[in-house]
């Protein structure tokens, strides 16, 4: 008996280790979840989502995690609100994405499973561009190829051009919804007030709390107030004015009103300037630097966060600027 007990206690640590290993495998290794696709927009929260959709949040979460787009959960739910408002069994209107006639799917969970998988595929093909993804969910993946041949970045003008092109090609009166992005974005808002950021410009929180009120709104050339909408420099001037900081009107003038600094010196609240985004003066675009290689700005895709680390904005970046005191 003593030998048996001794043997048991000798192997007890081994049994404990094996047991822990099994638990780890069950939790992590046995999952078929996909690696997260980048470009998360977890700054968004849903706004005005119908109870019929909100009660299924756990189902959306399940498949968003599985497909590696959990960061886009609220965007997917806002898309669903636009697609069905929760009124149909094919809640994401995803039947057509697998070659079936509209509303063939009669299970809400299966509709979400198919719809989220389709969203993830489009999101990956779009390189994490949320607006390009949304419009392509409505138009089909061909819109991404169309955009990539014309600069690679979603704009409302390209959405309208593609709709007209496809309608003419197919002999239809109209094709898709060229305003689909705006229609989805009305069900999304920024995720609340801005928290203090160490090292940020004094007044940064006030600037961003004002600017975030207009997140998702469309770009308006020449716009400089909530009543007219905002272009890039109009949004900057308005938001900084609310924080007690006076700036001139245009991006070129704002460039002249700042001290030029390196990217490594930039802190949240500094400005970032671009050239060649349209035919005009040297400086053609401006945004608010928010840290971690990102800015907040009004561009052709609307009022939104944008990535400065690569792609269109990196290619057109001129410099960072600090507002002179």
KEBA-947463 format. One record per residue (C-alpha): x, y, z. Coordinates in Angstrom, 3 decimals. Each point is the difference from the previous one (the first is absolute). Layout:
% residues N
> X; Y; Z
...
END
This chain:
% residues 325
> 0.000; 0.000; 0.000
> 2.828; 2.406; 0.877
> 1.694; -0.781; -3.343
> -3.271; 0.672; -1.824
> -0.445; 3.363; 1.757
> 3.601; 0.902; -0.712
> -0.472; -0.770; -3.671
> -3.191; 2.082; -0.084
> 1.674; 3.054; 1.515
> 2.999; -0.460; -2.303
> -2.227; 0.299; -3.082
> -2.340; 2.652; 1.476
> 1.991; 2.971; -1.423
> -0.002; -1.672; -3.417
> -3.749; -0.543; 0.163
> -0.495; 3.627; 1.032
> 2.148; 1.226; -2.920
> -1.826; -2.191; -2.523
> -3.345; 1.144; 1.351
> 0.977; 3.653; -0.344
> 1.238; -0.659; -3.526
> -3.341; -1.527; -0.948
> -1.815; 3.030; 1.394
> 2.235; 2.353; -2.013
> -0.581; -2.003; -3.185
> -3.754; -0.030; 0.557
> -0.103; 3.741; 0.563
> 2.480; 1.129; -2.654
> 1.246; -2.768; -2.229
> -3.333; -1.656; -0.682
> -1.597; 3.152; -1.312
> -0.594; 0.612; -3.696
> 0.009; 3.768; 0.484
> 1.938; 1.898; -2.638
> 2.744; 2.507; 0.652
> -1.305; 3.539; 0.374
> 0.032; 2.063; -3.167
> 1.462; 3.450; 0.611
> -1.615; 3.398; -0.372
> -2.307; -0.192; 2.989
> -2.606; 2.711; 0.477
> -0.808; -0.705; 3.612
> -0.390; 3.780; 0.487
> -3.560; -0.426; -1.267
> -3.058; -0.761; 2.106
> -3.414; -0.843; -1.370
> -2.612; 2.722; -0.127
> -3.723; -0.670; -0.453
> 0.266; -3.759; -0.584
> -3.378; -1.767; 0.092
> -0.626; -2.322; 2.984
> -0.520; -2.878; -2.457
> 3.654; 0.352; -1.013
> 1.459; 0.961; 3.377
> -1.380; -3.141; 1.670
> 2.115; -2.052; -2.434
> 3.254; 1.737; 0.949
> 1.371; -3.234; 1.497
> -0.571; -1.761; -3.345
> 1.728; 2.774; -1.947
> 2.863; -0.170; 2.494
> 0.306; -3.769; -0.401
> 0.489; 0.145; -3.768
> 2.010; 3.245; 0.037
> 2.522; -1.715; 2.288
> 0.015; -3.104; -2.180
> 0.698; 2.016; -3.160
> 2.607; 2.256; 1.623
> -1.996; 3.240; -0.252
> -1.055; 0.502; 3.606
> 1.346; 3.571; -0.124
> -2.647; 0.688; -2.638
> -2.907; -1.352; 2.080
> -1.885; 3.284; 0.328
> 0.538; 0.797; -3.669
> -1.459; -3.390; -0.963
> -3.042; 0.614; 2.185
> -0.488; 3.468; -1.506
> 0.222; -1.589; -3.455
> -2.694; -2.468; 1.048
> -2.225; 2.861; 1.106
> 0.275; 1.475; -3.488
> -0.552; -3.371; -1.679
> -3.138; -1.093; 1.836
> -0.671; 2.022; 3.124
> -0.480; -3.401; 1.637
> -3.285; -0.550; -1.849
> 0.996; -3.052; -2.065
> 1.258; -3.490; 0.794
> 2.843; 0.584; -2.438
> 1.085; 2.747; 2.356
> 3.250; 0.874; -1.807
> -1.577; -0.534; -3.442
> 2.841; -2.419; -0.662
> -1.756; -2.536; -2.260
> 1.345; 1.619; -3.157
> 3.589; -0.182; 1.266
> -0.161; -3.795; -0.396
> -1.851; 0.090; -3.314
> -3.564; -0.385; 1.292
> -3.040; 2.161; -0.777
> -0.740; 2.791; 2.517
> -1.411; -1.130; 3.353
> 0.575; -3.707; -0.708
> 1.679; -0.365; 3.393
> -2.651; -0.426; 2.706
> 2.228; -0.260; 3.090
> 1.246; 3.183; 1.622
> 3.091; -1.733; 1.383
> 0.869; -1.511; -3.363
> -0.502; 3.390; -1.641
> 2.461; 1.503; 2.502
> 2.464; -2.852; -0.520
> -0.031; 0.476; -3.783
> -0.134; 3.780; 0.152
> 2.915; 0.370; 2.420
> 2.105; -2.415; -2.053
> -0.740; 2.060; -3.113
> 0.776; 3.251; 1.848
> 3.340; -1.417; 1.190
> 0.997; -1.036; -3.527
> -0.881; 3.417; -1.402
> 1.717; 1.778; 2.901
> 3.209; -1.925; -0.635
> -0.115; 0.686; -3.752
> -0.611; 3.701; 0.736
> 3.126; 0.121; 2.146
> -1.911; 1.010; 3.126
> -1.630; 3.063; -1.611
> -3.338; 0.006; 1.836
> -1.852; 2.222; -2.461
> 1.261; -1.933; -2.994
> -1.102; -3.185; 1.768
> -3.479; 1.325; 0.697
> -0.584; 1.209; -3.537
> 1.321; -3.314; -1.353
> -2.370; -1.941; 2.248
> -2.751; 1.792; -1.916
> 1.582; 0.019; -3.478
> 2.059; -3.182; 0.067
> 3.758; -0.540; -0.012
> 0.319; 1.394; -3.517
> -0.196; 3.477; 1.485
> 3.310; -0.578; 1.804
> 1.722; -0.835; -3.300
> -1.612; 3.096; -1.534
> 1.327; 2.220; 2.819
> 3.491; -1.534; -0.026
> 0.370; 1.057; -3.626
> -0.969; 3.566; 0.955
> 2.224; 0.856; 2.931
> -0.893; -2.830; 2.383
> -2.058; 2.053; 2.444
> -3.777; 0.161; 0.439
> -1.688; 3.273; -0.939
> -3.655; 0.880; -0.479
> 0.815; 1.080; -3.562
> 1.315; -3.486; -0.834
> -3.077; -1.593; 1.566
> -2.236; 2.095; -2.258
> 2.168; -0.666; -3.044
> -0.083; -3.763; 0.565
> -3.779; 0.011; 0.452
> -0.506; 1.857; -3.277
> 2.527; -2.208; -1.793
> -1.635; -3.235; 1.158
> -3.527; 1.227; -0.740
> 1.016; 0.924; -3.551
> 1.889; -3.271; -0.465
> -2.914; -2.137; 1.192
> -2.723; 2.104; -1.564
> -1.587; 0.704; 3.377
> -1.599; 3.207; 1.191
> 2.284; 0.048; 3.068
> 2.592; -2.160; 1.722
> 0.384; -0.386; 3.747
> -0.034; 2.837; 2.498
> 2.826; 2.514; -0.609
> -0.849; 1.618; 3.350
> 0.289; -3.288; 1.888
> 2.962; 1.114; 2.128
> -1.846; 3.076; 1.256
> -3.076; -2.108; 0.701
> 2.000; -2.436; 2.140
> 2.032; 2.680; 1.765
> -3.128; 1.676; 1.375
> -0.280; -3.020; 2.320
> 3.520; 0.597; 1.365
> 1.546; 2.647; 2.169
> 3.403; 0.486; 1.619
> 0.509; -1.898; 3.222
> -0.661; 2.822; 2.442
> 2.199; 2.730; 1.403
> 3.743; 0.105; -0.531
> 2.069; -1.014; 2.991
> 3.063; 2.083; 0.990
> 3.105; -1.046; -1.900
> 3.426; 0.425; 1.582
> 2.108; 2.500; -1.936
> -2.891; 1.273; -2.108
> -0.417; 3.645; -0.933
> -1.806; 2.060; 2.630
> -3.668; 0.063; -0.967
> 0.203; -3.217; -2.071
> -2.943; -1.619; 1.793
> -2.209; 3.037; -0.669
> 0.998; 0.019; -3.671
> -0.759; -3.679; -0.497
> -3.204; -0.065; 2.031
> -1.326; 2.663; -2.367
> 1.365; -1.612; -3.164
> -1.424; -3.422; 0.880
> -3.538; 1.404; -0.053
> 0.203; -0.052; -3.795
> 1.584; -3.419; -0.478
> -1.533; -1.809; -2.948
> -1.386; 3.175; -1.574
> 0.730; 0.453; -3.719
> 2.761; 2.271; -1.278
> -1.264; 3.382; -1.212
> 2.248; 2.137; -2.202
> 0.216; 3.480; 1.490
> -1.863; -1.067; 3.150
> 1.073; 1.625; 3.248
> -2.850; -0.532; 2.487
> -2.476; -2.662; 1.111
> -2.712; 1.677; -2.086
> 2.030; -0.198; -3.219
> 2.032; -3.124; 0.717
> 3.800; -0.056; 0.029
> 2.889; -0.199; -2.366
> 3.425; -0.819; 1.477
> 1.106; 3.442; 1.151
> -3.545; 1.018; 0.926
> -0.193; -2.853; 2.517
> 3.420; 0.881; 1.431
> -0.827; 3.694; 0.328
> -3.384; -0.699; 1.624
> 1.250; -2.602; 2.498
> 2.988; 2.081; 1.124
> -2.135; 3.134; 0.305
> -2.235; -1.863; 2.462
> 3.139; -0.612; 2.068
> 0.860; 3.722; -0.075
> 2.658; -0.313; -2.721
> -0.275; 2.252; -3.053
> 1.179; -1.364; -3.371
> -0.285; 1.393; -3.552
> -2.457; -1.580; -2.426
> 1.875; -1.996; -2.651
> 2.431; -2.912; 0.264
> 2.709; 2.100; -1.665
> -0.545; 2.831; 2.497
> -0.043; -2.410; 2.943
> 3.295; -1.431; -1.266
> 1.454; 3.503; 0.136
> -1.330; 0.525; 3.536
> 1.862; -2.990; 1.461
> 3.571; -0.799; 0.964
> 1.257; -2.943; -2.049
> 1.011; -3.032; 2.071
> 1.149; -3.530; -0.754
> -2.298; -2.996; 0.202
> 1.867; -1.252; 3.067
> -0.706; 3.310; 1.773
> -3.727; 0.023; -0.799
> -2.496; -0.381; 2.853
> -3.811; -0.280; -0.020
> -1.390; 3.413; -0.877
> 2.686; 0.940; -2.509
> -1.042; 0.369; -3.634
> 1.109; -2.094; -2.964
> 0.152; 1.342; -3.562
> -0.193; -1.541; -3.473
> 0.512; 0.954; -3.625
> -1.337; -1.220; -3.345
> -3.383; -1.206; 1.280
> -1.549; 2.213; -2.691
> 1.243; 2.557; -2.515
> 0.604; 3.205; 1.913
> 2.451; 1.643; 2.351
> 2.987; -1.772; 1.520
> -1.846; -1.025; 3.168
> -3.313; -1.603; -0.950
> -1.055; -1.885; 3.132
> 0.317; 0.200; 3.797
> -0.887; -2.313; 2.880
> 0.221; -0.142; 3.791
> 2.745; -2.332; 1.204
> -1.350; -2.385; 2.681
> 3.111; -2.089; 0.652
> 1.092; -3.521; -0.947
> 0.319; 0.869; -3.681
> -3.602; 1.120; -0.467
> -1.897; 3.211; -0.640
> -3.585; 1.221; 0.172
> -1.164; 1.916; -3.053
> -2.709; 0.792; -2.536
> 0.809; -1.541; -3.377
> -1.841; -1.440; -2.997
> -1.129; -2.938; 2.134
> -1.505; 2.266; 2.667
> 1.053; 1.128; 3.468
> 2.075; -2.864; 1.354
> 3.242; -1.384; 1.395
> 2.692; -0.768; -2.606
> 3.242; -1.983; 0.044
> 3.217; 1.944; -0.617
> 2.354; -2.959; 0.110
> -0.545; -1.217; -3.565
> -2.061; 0.431; -3.126
> -1.563; 3.142; -1.439
> 0.611; 2.385; 2.889
> 3.599; -1.116; 0.541
> 0.713; 0.566; -3.699
> -1.345; 3.590; 0.139
> 1.295; 1.035; 3.433
> 2.062; 3.215; 0.122
> 0.598; 0.760; 3.668
> -1.337; 0.336; 3.504
> -0.668; 3.427; 1.485
> -0.322; 1.372; 3.530
> -2.331; 2.937; 0.569
> 1.990; 3.093; 0.901
> -0.861; 1.558; 3.366
END
